[in-house]
């Protein structure tokens, strides 16, 4: 799928990799096409919670565009800021061609699976802290995964965590034990629920092999549901 598929209103996710905290995703939206020949669009200021992304020239960004029912990944390059009707916007140049993300990488399968997780609150390069964490000498929290896919999961817990926290989750998917790191993207407080906090997590270091394990688990569970005519409760 090419740049020509980009239209006003398309949602964009702009991923930035920081040395100390890993991948962070900022959200934007296409306002209009500025220059079709040079693949340049006007987009809203990329934001993450209450933070605006300060884009840099000569830096390549990974931009995911939501086009109809597909997700396409382009290379993005900051071309500058502009102002129209008292609002600022970003001029973003995209690569002419993008590649389609496979459905298994973003499809979320509803489930109800116990999991454990630990909070990674030490700085990159802190070898002593890394050893303690690897040895399990940290607080282990419990939760329940409510959906899972190749890109992340949603879970509930009584543990009160902060947005942007990096965590390591362990969940049993059939015969496979999935251990991966993820960043908390969304947090919701549900006072009437048994588990008071709901989190959405983006995997930050998942391997293709682990994604295949998730896809295999989803395939097996969907086949079971088709045979019984039921599904997991939310």
N, C-alpha and C positions, 0 to 999 in steps of 0.2 A: 504494500500500500504506500502511496506516495504523498508528498506534501499537498498535492491537489485535493486530497480528502479532508484537509483541515478546514473547518468552518467556524464562523462566529458562534460562540456559546459552548464550544468543546471545552471540557474540563482538562486541565493539565496538571500533572504531578511532576515536580522538579526535584530530583534527588541530589543531595549534596553529601559528600563524605568528609567528615571532620576527623582529624587524627586521633583525638581523645575519646570521642563519643560515637564514632561510626556513622552510619547512614541516617540522615534526617530528610524527611519529605516535606516540601512546601507545596501548597495548592494555589493554582491560578486558573484563569479562564480566558479563552480567546475573545477579544473584543472585535477585531476585524483583521483582514489581510492588508498589510501595508504595501507590500511589494511582492507580487506573485513570482516575478522573474528571479528575485534573489531569496525567495522562500522566507520572507520576513513578515511577522505578525505582531499586532499590538495585543498585549495581554495585561490583565490586572496585576497589581503588585503581588508577587508570591508571598504567602503568609503561612505561618505555622503557629497555631494557637494565637498568641498576641504578638508574635515576632514577624517582622518583615525581612525577607532575604535581601541582603546587600550583594547584588550580583556584580561580578568582576569581569572586566574585559579580558580577552585572550584566555578565557577559561572555558573548558568544555563541560556542559551539563547534560545529564541524562534526563530526557523529557518524555514522560508517558502521556499520550493523548488518548482520550476516551472518545472513540468515533463510532457512532451507532452502537452496535453490540460488541465491538472489538476494542482491543487495547493495542496501540502502536507505540513503539519506542523510537525516538529520534535523538540525534545529537543536537544540542541547543547552544547558541552563542549569543551573549549579551551585546546588544548594539546601542544601548543608551536609554536614557529616560526622556519622556516627552510629556507635554501637558495639553489637555483638551477639556474645555468646560470646567475649569478649576480642579480637575482631577488628573493626577499623574498616572502614567502607564509605562510599561516596559516594551521596548522594541526588541524582539527576540527572533534571531535567524535560525531556522531549522535545516537539518540535512534534507536533501531532496527525497531520499528514500528512508523509510523506517522498517522495522521488522515487527511482526505480529507476535505477541506473547501467547504462548500456548494456554489453553483454557485451564489446564490443571494448575497453572501457576497462580491464578487469582480466584478460581472457584472456591467457595467456602461450603463445606459439608456440615450440616447440623449434627451435633452429637451431644453426649453427656458422659464425659470421661474424666476420671480423677487425674490430677496432675500435681506435681510439686515444682517449686521454683525457688531460686535464690537470687538475691539482688547483687548485681556487680557494681559496687560503689567505689572501686579503687581506680586509680589512674593507670593508663597504659604504661607498661614498663615497670610497674611496682611488682617485682619478682616475688617478694615475700608474701604479699597479699594474694598473688596468683597461685602460689603453692598452697596456701591455707584454703583457698577456695576450691582448688582441685582435690584437696584432701577431705573436703566436706566439713571443714571446721568453720562453718558459717550457719546462720539461721536458715532453716528450711521451712518454707511456707507451703500451705496447701491450697488447692483450688479445684475448680471443675471447668474443663474446656466445654464450651457451648457450640463452637464451630471451629473448623480447621481447614486449611488449604495449603497449597505450596508456597504461598507468600506470607502466611501468618495465621494467627488464631485469635479467638475471643474467649475469655474465661472470666469466671466469677470467683471471688475470694473475700475473706474477712480482713485481709491485710490491706492497710492503707498505704498505697504507693504514690509516687509523684510522676507526673507526666514527664516523658523523656528518659525515665529510668531504664537502664539496660538490665535485663534479667536473663537468667538461664533456666529454661523450662525442661522438664522431663515428663514425658507422657508415653504410656504404653499403647501402641497401635497394633492390636492383634499379637503376633509373635515378636514384633519389632519394638525396641525401646528408642524413642526419638529424643535426643538431647541436642538442643540448639539455643542460640542466643537470639534475643529479640528486644526491640525498643517499644515502650508503651506510647501509643499514638493517641488514644482516647481513654478517658476515665469517666465513669458515671456512678453516682451514689444513689443506691436504691434502698431507702430506709425500711421499706416493708418486706424486702426479700430476706430469705434465710442467710444468704451470703450478700453482704451489703454493697460490695464494689464490683463493678463490671469493667473490664479492660479490653481494649483491642491492641494487639501486638503485631508489629512488623518484624519478620525474621530478618536478621542482619548478616548471618553467616551460613545459611542453609546450603547444603550441597545438592547436586543433581541426584545423587543416590538417595538422599533423605526425601527429596521431592517425589522420587519414584516410590518410596515406601508409603508416603502419604497417599499418592494416587492409587496404589495397590490396596491400601486399607479402605479408601472410599469406594473403590470398585466392588470389593467383597461385601461391604456393608450395604451398598445400594442393591446388590443382588439379593441379599438376605431380606431387605425390606420389600422388594418386588415379590418375593415368594410368600411373605407373610401378609403383605398388604398394609404394613404399618410403617411408622417412622419414629425416630427418637423425639422425645419431648424437648421443647425449648426450655 
